Amino acid sequence: MRGGAGWCAAARESLVLLENDKELLPLSRDRVRTLALIGPLADDGLNLLGEYNAFPTPHPVPSIREALHELVGDDVRIVHVRGCDITGDDASGLAAARAAARQADAAVVVVGERTRGGYFSPDRTDGELKDSATLELTGLQERLLKEVRATGTPTAAVVVTGRALAPRWAAAHLPALLIAWLPGEAGGRAVAEALFGETEPTGRLPVTFPRHVGQLPMSYDRKRARADADDYIDMPSTPLYEFGAGRGYTTFRYDRVRLTRDSIGIDGTTRVLVDITNTGRRAGTEVVQLYVTDNQASVSLPYIRLRGVRKVRAEPGERVTVGFGITAGRDLTLVDERLRTVVEPGTFEIKIGSSSARIHLGATLTVT
């Protein structure tokens, strides 16, 4: 494959799995003998590149369809239909999408945004100078998802995008949702491998996915008053998917968080240790996240701030101890009212979780 092993590794690690109800993914070659591959981006390799790329490209870029054919060979029959376009209201392809899904053991629908043609393409729906008034899927793409899902065939959506979206219907009704962040020329292979379990999605959201554009601006490190805000009258005020969200193909249990020193000076250090156990049936990777809350700051600060990330792989039943170093002068600072970067004495809540909203364990650190 062109691009080299490094590019493919980067594409693999960028994928974020947000939903996986009843472990639909990874697909099994034993159970899925016919796969319906549907959507306007299923067979478009150039659209995986993003807007800033050489156009025309100096060499072919495999699409997700081509990569799947290469990966599964004759083990799985792939029925491919486009279904609809990225934009517009042409519904003539929806009947073929329904027919493909009905004859398949599982369906993968690849939707998202158009970047084909690069920066100078007039048809882009994503990228510089391509703002959107909403964060919904454009054109008939959400309807395509609904039509395929209505056939009763287990359906996974792959969303190719360069920005946060608000796919509320997909989040509520589809068993599997995989985000592919314009994964580049090796992206087709990376998506194919993730769908069939050759690799595991280990990416986590680097941004917040809101429920609605009306929630913007929205970020995980909002001030405490915003973090504690009441719900809207017509929907929750929480994100659709929070910063740091994502999952793999197994489950983990968090146990026994502790500090090597629970009281330090303003120039002191300590370590946070936590045990995690793979409670699933497969080997897998957990992305353990460390957040800090300052309980007595003299100025208004974000409610939580990310201060560490560790990727940990474990076999089924294996327990691993994960460690983070905390240095007061690096991790506990603030800019005070005189614009000085300082460490203030007080208590800090040390929080260990699998996302900014899924905090599993905590401890209190005192700075004297």
Stockholm file with secondary structure:
# STOCKHOLM 1.0

chainA/1-368         MRGGAGWCAAARESLVLLENDKELLPLSRDRVRTLALIGPLADDGLNLLGEYNAFPTPHPVPSIREALHELVGDDVRIVHVRGCDITGDDASGLAAARAAARQADAAVVVVGERTRGGYFSPDRTDGELKDSATLELTGLQERLLKEVRATGTPTAAVVVTGRALAPRWAAAHLPALLIAWLPGEAGGRAVAEALFGETEPTGRLPVTFPRHVGQLPMSYDRKRARADADDYIDMPSTPLYEFGAGRGYTTFRYDRVRLTRDSIGIDGTTRVLVDITNTGRRAGTEVVQLYVTDNQASVSLPYIRLRGVRKVRAEPGERVTVGFGITAGRDLTLVDERLRTVVEPGTFEIKIGSSSARIHLGATLTVT
#=GR chainA/1-368 SS CTTHHHHHHHHHHHCEEEEEGGGCCSCCTTTCSEEEEESTTTTCSGGGSCSSSCSSCSSCCCCHHHHHHHHHTTSSEEEEECCSCSSSCCCTTHHHHHHHHHTSSEEEEEEECCCTTCTTCTTCSSSTTCCCSCCSCCTTHHHHHHHHHHTTCCEEEEEECSSCCCCHHHHHHCSEEEEECCCCTTHHHHHHHHHTTSSCCCCCCSSCBCSSGGGCSCCTTCBHHHHTCCCCSSSCSSCSBCTTCCBCSSCEEEEEEEESCSEECTTCEEEEEEEEEECSSSCEEEEEEEEEEESSCSSCCBSCEEEEEEEEEECTTCEEEEEEEEEHHHHSCEECTTSCEECCCEEEEEEEESSSSCEEEEEEEEEC
#=GC SS_cons         CTTHHHHHHHHHHHCEEEEEGGGCCSCCTTTCSEEEEESTTTTCSGGGSCSSSCSSCSSCCCCHHHHHHHHHTTSSEEEEECCSCSSSCCCTTHHHHHHHHHTSSEEEEEEECCCTTCTTCTTCSSSTTCCCSCCSCCTTHHHHHHHHHHTTCCEEEEEECSSCCCCHHHHHHCSEEEEECCCCTTHHHHHHHHHTTSSCCCCCCSSCBCSSGGGCSCCTTCBHHHHTCCCCSSSCSSCSBCTTCCBCSSCEEEEEEEESCSEECTTCEEEEEEEEEECSSSCEEEEEEEEEEESSCSSCCBSCEEEEEEEEEECTTCEEEEEEEEEHHHHSCEECTTSCEECCCEEEEEEEESSSSCEEEEEEEEEC
//
